[in-house]
Amino acid sequence: MFTSCTSETNSTKSTEAKALKKILFVVTSHNEKGDTGEKTGYYLGEVSHPWDVLHTAGYEIDFVSPKGGKAPVDAFDMTDSINKKFWDNEIYRNKIENTKKPSEVNPDDYVAIHYAGGHGAMWDFADNTEIAAIAAKIYENNGVVSAVCHGPAGLVNIKLSNGSYLVDGKKVNAFTNEEEVKVKLENVVPFLLEDKLKERGALFEKSAPFTQHVVTDKRLVTGQNPQSASSVGKATLNELQKLSKSAE
């Protein structure tokens, strides 16, 4: 009897641990760069590279977008082996082409949330109160929040239960003003991400344009540009592993 109870208890713990090894990726629903006529969406490598790190480590990834359904994709580069690995995975290809609506997400199911970039995020991340509330709940459940490139647009209006902005007083980076100028979209995007994060109290860090840069501060992981995507995944995994060890 004693052995049976122990076995059942261990099985229950194992099931609970497995159930909590889920991460929510946020991708844009927006597919146009202002009134330029140019198409955009989520930047594929900013999904695939963190996904590869975290999925390989045993985490299940779900996808949410502001509108739900099929998310528009940008930078569709199949010469990138990780992009191809992600796109050829039938399960995950189906997930990102059928993203959840925010109303379908239970924050308690996730140990982390990751905001992928792509210029589309500049139009529909910042003002999405539903996803901001999901992220705040995951963070206050002792989870990790990560974002890369234009993904930090999703961070600018996240407020915690004490009324403070998530980024206030934390080291953060994102696509910089200089990078926006170099891609000639500084007058197209609705706001400059670097400036907005600074307005919210973020301690903004940056490297030279299109140089890898990732910073972690109090379970918030941010990366500057597409070159930083894989490192954001690794830094997020590192934070999750630290939390797992502290809970043992």
C-alpha positions, 0 to 999 in steps of 0.5 A: 500500500505504501509503495502504491501511494508513493508511486501515485504521488510521484506520478501526480507530481510528474503530471503537474510538472509536465503540465506546467512546462508550457510557454506562450509565444505572442505574434502579431496579427498586423500585416502592413507597414503603415500606409507604405503598401509594404507587407509585414507580420511576425519575423519568422526567425524571432519565433523559430530560434527561441522555439528551437531552444525551448522546445528542444529543452522540453517545453511545449509552445502555444501561440496567441495573437491579438486577433487569433487565427492565422498570423502573417509571416515576414522574413520567410527565409527557408535558407535558415535551417532553424526556420525550415525546421520550425516550418516543416514541423506539422504540429507547430506550423498548424499552431502558428496558423491557428493562433489562440485568441487572448480570451482562449488563454489561461495564464496559469497554464504557462511558466513564460511568455515570449513576444516575437518581433516583426514590424507588425508588432508596432501596430497591435502589441502595445495597446492590447490590454488582454495580452498585457494582462496575461503577461502580467499574471504570468510574471506575477506567478513567478514566470518569465517574460521575454521579448525580442526586436519589436516584440518589446512593443508588447511590454510598454503598457504592461502594469503590475498589480502594484500599478507600476510598469513592468519595465520600470527600473529594469534593464531592457533593450529592443530595436533601437532608434538607430536601427529604425533609421537604418531601415528607413521606417522611423517615420512610419512606425507609430512610435519609436520603441526605444523612446517609449520604453525609456518613457516607461522607466526602462533602463535602456541598453543597446549595442551597435545596430544589428549587433547581438545584445540580450539583457536579463533583469528580474525575470525579464529577458529582452533582445535588441534585434533578429540577431539576438533571437537565439540568445533570448531563447537561451537566456529565457531557458536559463531563467526557467532553469534557475526558477526550477532549481529554487523550487526544488 
